[in-house]
Amino acid sequence: MKSIKITLLLTTCLISIGTFAQKSYVLKQNLPIGKKYGFSMISDQIINQKIGGQKINLTQNIGTDYTFAIRNGDNLEKDIEVVYNRIYMKSVVGGNTMTMDSDDQDTTKQNPFKGLKGATFNMVMEPNGTIKSLTGIEQMLTNMASKMAKDSVMMQNIKASLSKQFNSEGMKQTMESSLKIYPDKPVKIGDSWTVDTKMQMTMPIETITKYTLKEVRDGIAYLGVSGTLISKGNFETMGNKMETNLTGTNSGDAELDIKTGLILNSHLRIELVGTMNSMGQNIEFELQGINKIVGKEIQ
């Protein structure tokens, strides 16, 4: 009898362990209506270029702080008001430093970021992080331009210039490149899923990223991240037409709050190498960077 009891106990334990190991988790964007969240997105980059035997080294630090106010929605999608709290950039090349910061409201300085402080638009985000739609971009650009100039002709010129970067498709890609990380179905520890996103960061970049659920602890999902980057296409910067042929990788980790899907932390290492061509001249290009995201609920 004692042997039978021990066998039953062991069987029960094994069943319990097996059930726990097979537990599935739903990872999705489920931010509650009425809540507000702060997001800080930072990119540190080291860029090395070689043009006709001349080496050019550039370091950049770019950051954007947002508030996401969850205004409306249901279990499938959420209507989110996005507010730019701050955007800044520091660039160092050849010993020369250039900085721009939306917090610097000095009207005597040329500062394209000045009009972004407090700028708002709305987006509808699906459970997997896809941005279904964006609204309010046109009004946002008008408000930005009005902060940067009073002359109507100059305002229109500024607005046209801003619209090259802050347009619906470009901003959709920017948001998805950071927020579209969720699987389309429940996953177990050890499961992986792939997400394909595009981004126009001056140059066009497509990322194919694999996420793996490594661990769940205290309501937080810990993800491993690895993927590939491709930049093959044409773009224009400062009046120069460029063509890229670059490939690279991204790797790192991320933490999600399972209940809300909030991205608490994300840390990715980016590497991109290859060539670019401008006016028939080849440019050897190498980029190494760190992209970080921190999210938190705010009052």
Secondary structure, DSSP 8 states (H G I E B T S, - for coil): -HHHHHHHHHHHHHHHHHHHHT--B-------TT-EEEEEEEEEEEEEEEETTEEEEEEEEEEEEEEEEEEEE-SS-EEEEEEEEEEEEEEEETTEEEEEETT---TTS--TTGGGTT-EEEEEE-TTS-EEEEE-HHHHHHHHHHHH-SSHHHHHHHHHHHHTTSSHHHHHHHHHHHH----SS-B-TT-EEEEEEEEESSSEEEEEEEEEEEEEETTEEEEEEEEEEEEEEEEEETTEEEEEEEEEEEEEEEEEETTT--EEEEEEEEEEEEEEEETTEEEEEEEEEEEEEEEEEE-
